[in-house]
Amino acid sequence: MTKEIRINIKTSFGEVEISGESKEEVFDLLQTLSPDFFMKMNSKIAHLFTENPFENLRGVVEMSMDGPLIIAKNDLTHYESIGLILYCFRNNQCSIETLRNLLQSSGKRVTIPARLNEMTKKGYIFKPDPKKPEIKLSTNGIRWLEEEVLSKLTEESRNR
């Protein structure tokens, strides 16, 4: 009975498992995986998940390789901009650094620490783990975003 060798590689899009009956077979398979393979796979996987999961955000948010970017022509408040970015992430959560970068890439100048503090006081966001620099939309924050912000944005786009 031969034992199979398995290697799991964690990537930005999930895990890739390589298996073979010998170490030579596993090494040969590993050599076929190029950085180009991972870039193409990441792009394909991202495309699957961003095909249209947020139909109500068309013209407001666009998914990029780095995450959601705000493309709305509307004047959004700092709270709304932060909320939209978080809303588009899996589990409505991301790191403060990622949030900062995506807001900058979206052309939004936001004083992040002050806005996050205010949004926490309003009950829109919270830190799931106080030791980590990550923030998450609360249930109240999701309700606010869906009922007030998104309804306002869709109303404005209908009136154009």
N, C-alpha and C positions, 0 to 999 in steps of 0.2 A: 504494500500500500504506500503510494507516494504522498508526501505532504505538499500541500499547496502553499506558496509564499504569497502573502497579500500585503500590499502597501496602500494606505489611504493618504491622499494628499488633499489638504484643505485649501480651497481657493475662494475667491470672492463670490463665486457663483454656486458653491457647494463643494462636495467632495468628489474626487476622482479616485477610483480604486483600480490598482494595477495588480494582477495576479498571474502567477506562473508556477510551473512545476519545478523550476530550478532558478538559482540566482542569476544565471546567465540569461534565461528567458525574461526575467523581470528587468534586468539591466537593458536588454535589447528593446523592450517595450518603453522603458523610461527615455531612451534616446530618441524615440519617435515623437515624444512630446516636446514641442518647441514653444518658446514664448508666443509665437504667432498663433499656435493652437489655442493657448489660454486666452489670448486677446479676442480671437474669433468666437470662442465658446462663450466668453463673458458677454460679448456683444449680442450673440444669438439669444442667450438666456435672458439678458436684460430686455431685449425686444419682445420676448414672449410675455414678460410680466408688465411691460409698459404698452402693450398693444392697444389697450383701451380700458384699463381698470378704473380710471377716473374720468368717465365720459363727461361728468359735470364740471371738469376742470379744463376742458378743451379751450385753448386760447388764453388760459390763465397760467397754467404750469405745464412745462415740457420736461420730459425726462432726458437727462444726459448721462454720460458714462459715470459722472461723479455723483449724480443724484438729481433731485428735482430742481429746476430753475424756474423762477417766476418770469413769465413773459407778458403778463397782463399790462395793458396800456392804462388801466385804471390806477387812480391814486390809492394805494393801499397804506394803511397805518403800519407802524412797526409791528404791532401785535398781530395784525392780519398776515403780514409777510412771514413772521416766525411761525405762526400757526399753520399756514399753508405748507411750508417746508416740512414741518413735523408730520402733518396729516398724510403726506405722500410716502413717508417712510414706513417700512414694515414695523409693526407694533407701535406706530406713531412716536418713534423714539430715535434720537441720534445724538452724537457727541456735540458738545458746544463748538468745538473746532470745525467740525463738518458743517454745522449750521452757519457759522461765521463765513466760511469759504463759499457756501452756496448763496448766501445773501449778497456777498461781494460780487460773485459771478453773475448774479441777477441784477446788478446795478443798484442794490439797495444799501444805503448807508444807515446802519442801525447801531445804536449804542447798546450792545448786547447785554452786558451785565445788568444795567438799569432796567431794561425791558423785561429780562427774565425774572428779576426780582419782583417787578410789578405784576407780571403775569402769574407768578407763584402766589402772590397775595390775593389775586382775583380768583385763584383756584383753577386756572386754565392749564397749568403745567406743574410738574413735580419732578424731583430727582428720585428715580427708582432705587438707586444705591448711592447714599451720601458720599461714599468713598470714590465714586467714579464721576468724571465730568460729562455726564449724559443727562439729557432731559427728555421728558415724555409728556405728551398731551394727556390730560386727565379726561375722565368721562365728561366732566363739565366743559372742558376745553373742546372736545370733539363736538358736543351738542352746540356750543356757541358757534363753532366754525361752520357746521352744517346748516344750522337754522338762521344765523344772522349773516355771516360773511359770504357763504356760497350763494345763499338766496339773493343777497345784494348784487353779487357779481353776475349771476345769471339774469337778473332783472335788467341790469345795465347793458348786458350784451344783447338782450332782446330789443331794447330801445334804440339800438344803433341802426 
